[in-house]
């Protein structure tokens, strides 16, 4: 695991990333790892630098005899959006905490730092890593690829979705629902694809005790071939 970053620009914005490379056979988790996993966590230790956002490339739904997880099974870079509010820092330091899993899940923590040269110099290798990571992020919904309707059953056991897909096809896309913090749902109970129209019902597992969905927002990640979108699902 290592920290990758470019020097702050004139507005104090810093492009950075947490690069994780699991050994073969191991995985690391997406932002919603389910009940048993550990989501990646980053804390900035450099004074005057704040973490605005940590972004997540499209994960895999990994199902084997041993695991059923939403995760990454190879090298992944999680883009970090940082802002320096007190000039351009000479050094960037972060504390990173992740879970890595094979037969068991192991928490892993590290302090990572890098120095920025003065005056700043081009960093083509780091820029290439960050550019590649951003190409793996899910897209915003569009008119040809979007969730057009969603509804939770009265007993909150099933989530129905109507989705417009970018191209006609026969295979069902992968749908990953991030519910309350720490909960992810992937099991399809029904699904039907007719060209670019897709309908599905996702089984909703156990929710927090006395959970009230009214006013809450979940997230749907839809992966169809080499394209993916992430969209909020608001419940009134």
C-alpha positions, 0 to 999 in steps of 0.5 A: 500500500502506498500514497500517491499525490501531485503537488497542490495547485494554485487553489490548494487542491491536491490530487492524491490516491491510496494505492492498494495491491493485495497479494494473489488470492486476497481482496480488499473492500469497497466502501460498503463491505457488508456486515463482516468487512472493513471499509477503507479509511483515510485520515490526513495527518498534515496540518492545514490539509483536509480530506474532501472526498475519497472515491471508489473505482467500480468493484467486483461482486466476488462469489466463491465457496468461501466469500460473497463480497463486494471488493477488489481482488487486484491493484486498486487506487482510491482517488483522494480529493484534498485541499490545503488551506495554509499554503502549499505543503512540503509534505503529505502524511496520512493514516490509512486503515483497510481490511484485507481478506482471504480465509479471514479478514485482517485489519491493516493500518499504516502511516504513509507520507511523501515529500513534495519537491521545491520548486514542484516538479512534474510527476508523470508516473503519479499522474498516470496512476491517478488518471487511470484510477479516475477512468475506473470510477462509475459515471453519473447517470444519463438519459441512456443509462439510469435508474428510472424507478425504485420502490421498497416493499412495505415489509422492506424485504425487497427493492424493485428497480427499473433501469435503462441500459446503454445498449441492447443485450441479453445478460443481466447487469450487476446491481449492487445496493449500498443501504444504511452504512455498513450494509450492501445488498446484491442478491437478485430475486427476479430480473428481466432484460428486454433490449435496453430495459431491465427490471429486477428485484433485490433481496434486502437483508437484515436492516438495523433494528427499528430502521425507518427508511423514510427520508433516507438515501441509498445508492445503486451501482449498476455495472453493464459490461464495461460501463457503470453508473452510481446513483442515489435512491431517495425514499420519501 
